[in-house]
Amino acid sequence: KDAQELRVAQAMALMQLGRWEEALQTWRQLAAFACHHCPPYDEALAVFATQAALCALEMKADASQYVKSAIESHRMAFGFDCFRWRYQREVEESSVSAGVKESFLSAAAGCPLEL
């Protein structure tokens, strides 16, 4: 758990430095760890996928897989669709541009969900 917390701090610092690709890889490592070592659909997965999506969008890369993962894992963890309400602050506090924040929230609003 301590290693995970250090990786979160590292990913956040990388984002503040604008080192998007390295931050994205760190968020992906965090998500992989959560998938393998945490209970299914742990809330951490939604957080890590959200931050990975923001990094991908900053790099002008396709973030759709991360957006979908964030929303679906959140829905499975909590059983109802309140992602935007719960993660609005997470996105607002992230170290990305305002345009990226808008792009993420727009993508999240238009993301088709599968059950």
NORJOBEL-V632516 format. One record per backbone hydrogen bond with DSSP energy under -0.5 kcal/mol. NH is the residue of the N-H (numbers start at 1). CO is the residue of the C=O. Records with the same first field share a line. If there is no record, write none. Layout:
BEGIN
NH->CO + CO
END
This chain:
BEGIN
5->1
6->2
7->3
8->4
9->5
10->6
11->7
12->8
13->9
14->10
15->11
16->12
17->13
18->15
19->14
20->18
23->19
24->20
25->21
26->22
27->23
28->24
29->25
30->26
31->27
32->28
33->29
34->30
35->31
36->32
37->33
38->34
42->39
45->42
46->42 + 43
47->43
48->44
49->45
50->46
51->47
52->48
53->49
54->50
55->51
56->52
57->53
58->54
59->55
60->57
61->56
66->63
67->63
68->64
69->65
70->66
71->67
72->68
73->69
74->70
75->71
76->72
77->73
78->74
79->75
82->80
86->82
87->83
88->84
91->87
92->88
93->89
94->91
96->94
101->97
102->98
103->99
104->100
105->101
106->102
107->103
108->104
109->105
110->106
111->108
END
